[in-house]
């Protein structure tokens, strides 16, 4: 099996019973778009909220660390939005040109990148709030805890499962 095929489907790219390659690509694309539909509302709400924060009266009270937390949160959520929306754009432009496998392959990478950026945005967003409400130390603790939580649940856990399943083969 080619490296590209294994990137598309870590389980080996197996077809479902009665499914051909075109149907598999259509199924994988639908699964990918469904996953994006789950993540997008959260990213959009976070980004919209962040755009309004500097216009609040108390924003003038934030210190340099809090501003840094805020800027990373804003940029990471904007970049996450770009990754997720790119898939819809790619699909819209390429869908009539027999490019489903390309959309699935690139879309998979964009979703993973978008999720990593969302984890960063949520962790730094929590750090921003905690440093504003409590202390800079609380902000740093929240940042560390958020990064460990999100990357542990969203990446380390599934990657550990993937590694175990590959060893079992």
C-alpha positions as CSV (number, residue, x, y, z in Angstrom):
1,X,0.0,0.0,0.0
2,X,1.3,3.5,-0.8
3,X,2.2,5.9,1.9
4,X,-0.4,8.3,0.7
5,X,-3.2,5.7,1.0
6,X,-2.1,4.9,4.6
7,X,-2.2,8.7,5.4
8,X,-5.8,8.7,4.2
9,X,-7.0,5.9,6.3
10,X,-4.7,4.5,9.1
11,X,-6.8,1.4,9.3
12,X,-5.4,0.4,5.9
13,X,-8.0,2.0,3.6
14,X,-10.3,-0.9,3.7
15,X,-13.4,-0.8,1.6
16,X,-16.7,-1.4,3.2
17,X,-18.6,-4.5,1.9
18,X,-20.0,-3.7,-1.6
19,X,-18.1,-0.4,-1.8
20,X,-15.8,0.7,-4.6
21,X,-12.9,3.3,-4.4
22,X,-15.2,6.1,-5.5
23,X,-17.8,5.3,-2.9
24,X,-15.0,5.0,-0.3
25,X,-13.7,8.5,-1.2
26,X,-17.3,9.9,-1.0
27,X,-17.8,8.3,2.4
28,X,-14.5,9.6,3.7
29,X,-15.3,13.1,2.4
30,X,-18.7,13.0,4.1
31,X,-17.1,11.9,7.4
32,X,-14.5,14.7,7.1
33,X,-17.1,17.4,6.4
34,X,-19.2,16.1,9.4
35,X,-16.2,16.4,11.7
36,X,-15.6,20.0,10.5
37,X,-19.3,20.8,11.2
38,X,-18.7,19.8,14.8
39,X,-15.6,21.9,15.3
40,X,-16.6,25.1,13.4
41,X,-19.3,26.6,15.6
42,X,-16.9,26.6,18.6
43,X,-14.1,28.2,16.7
44,X,-16.5,30.8,15.2
45,X,-17.9,31.7,18.6
46,X,-14.5,32.0,20.1
47,X,-13.1,34.1,17.3
48,X,-16.1,36.4,17.3
49,X,-15.9,36.9,21.0
50,X,-12.2,37.7,20.8
51,X,-12.8,40.3,18.2
52,X,-15.0,42.2,20.6
53,X,-12.8,41.9,23.7
54,X,-10.5,44.8,23.1
55,X,-13.4,47.2,22.9
56,X,-14.5,46.4,26.4
57,X,-13.6,49.1,29.0
58,X,-11.7,46.7,31.3
59,X,-9.4,45.5,28.5
60,X,-7.2,48.6,29.2
61,X,-6.4,47.0,32.5
62,X,-4.6,43.9,31.0
63,X,-0.8,43.6,31.5
64,X,1.7,42.5,28.9
65,X,1.4,38.8,29.8
66,X,-2.3,39.0,29.5
67,X,-2.0,40.8,26.1
68,X,0.3,38.1,24.9
69,X,-2.2,35.4,26.0
70,X,-4.9,37.3,24.2
71,X,-2.9,37.8,21.0
72,X,-2.0,34.1,20.8
73,X,-5.6,33.1,21.4
74,X,-6.9,35.5,18.7
75,X,-4.3,34.4,16.1
76,X,-4.7,30.6,16.9
77,X,-8.5,30.8,16.7
78,X,-8.3,32.8,13.4
79,X,-5.8,30.3,11.9
80,X,-8.0,27.3,13.1
81,X,-11.0,28.9,11.4
82,X,-8.9,29.3,8.2
83,X,-8.0,25.6,8.3
84,X,-11.6,24.4,8.8
85,X,-13.1,26.8,6.2
86,X,-10.4,25.8,3.7
87,X,-11.9,22.4,3.4
88,X,-15.3,23.7,2.4
89,X,-13.6,26.0,-0.1
90,X,-11.5,23.2,-1.5
91,X,-14.6,21.0,-1.8
92,X,-16.6,23.7,-3.5
93,X,-13.9,24.5,-6.1
94,X,-12.9,20.9,-6.8
95,X,-16.0,18.7,-6.2
96,X,-16.9,18.4,-9.9
97,X,-13.4,17.6,-11.0
98,X,-13.0,14.1,-9.5
99,X,-10.7,15.3,-6.7
100,X,-12.4,13.6,-3.7
101,X,-9.3,11.7,-2.7
102,X,-7.2,14.9,-2.8
103,X,-9.8,16.8,-0.7
104,X,-9.9,14.0,1.8
105,X,-6.1,13.7,2.0
106,X,-5.5,17.5,2.3
107,X,-8.7,18.0,4.4
108,X,-7.5,15.4,6.9
109,X,-4.3,17.4,7.4
110,X,-6.2,20.7,7.7
111,X,-8.6,19.2,10.3
112,X,-5.7,18.0,12.4
113,X,-3.9,21.4,12.0
114,X,-7.2,23.2,12.9
115,X,-7.7,21.0,16.0
116,X,-4.1,21.7,17.2
117,X,-4.7,25.4,16.7
118,X,-8.0,25.2,18.5
119,X,-6.3,23.4,21.4
120,X,-3.8,26.3,21.6
121,X,-6.5,28.9,21.3
122,X,-8.6,27.4,24.1
123,X,-5.6,26.9,26.4
124,X,-4.4,30.4,25.9
125,X,-7.9,31.7,26.2
126,X,-8.3,30.0,29.5
127,X,-4.9,31.4,30.6
128,X,-5.9,34.9,29.6
129,X,-9.1,34.8,31.6
130,X,-7.5,33.2,34.7
131,X,-4.6,35.6,34.7
132,X,-7.1,38.5,34.5
133,X,-9.4,37.1,37.2
134,X,-6.8,35.5,39.5
135,X,-3.1,36.0,38.9
136,X,-0.4,35.5,36.3
137,X,0.5,32.2,38.1
138,X,-3.0,31.0,37.7
139,X,-2.9,31.9,34.1
140,X,0.3,29.9,33.5
141,X,-1.1,26.9,35.4
142,X,-4.3,27.0,33.3
143,X,-2.3,27.2,30.1
144,X,-0.2,24.1,31.1
145,X,-3.3,22.2,32.2
146,X,-5.2,23.1,29.0
147,X,-2.4,22.1,26.7
148,X,-2.0,18.8,28.5
149,X,-5.7,18.1,28.5
150,X,-6.4,19.0,24.9
151,X,-3.3,17.5,23.4
152,X,-3.7,14.4,25.6
153,X,-7.3,13.8,24.7
154,X,-7.2,14.9,21.1
155,X,-3.8,13.7,20.0
156,X,-1.9,11.5,22.4
157,X,-4.8,9.2,23.2
158,X,-5.7,8.4,19.6
159,X,-2.1,8.2,18.6
160,X,-1.3,5.7,21.4
161,X,-4.3,3.6,20.2
162,X,-3.0,3.7,16.6
163,X,0.5,2.7,17.8
164,X,-1.0,-0.3,19.8
165,X,-3.1,-1.4,16.8
166,X,-0.2,-1.3,14.4
167,X,1.9,-3.4,16.8
168,X,-0.9,-5.9,17.1
169,X,-0.9,-6.5,13.3
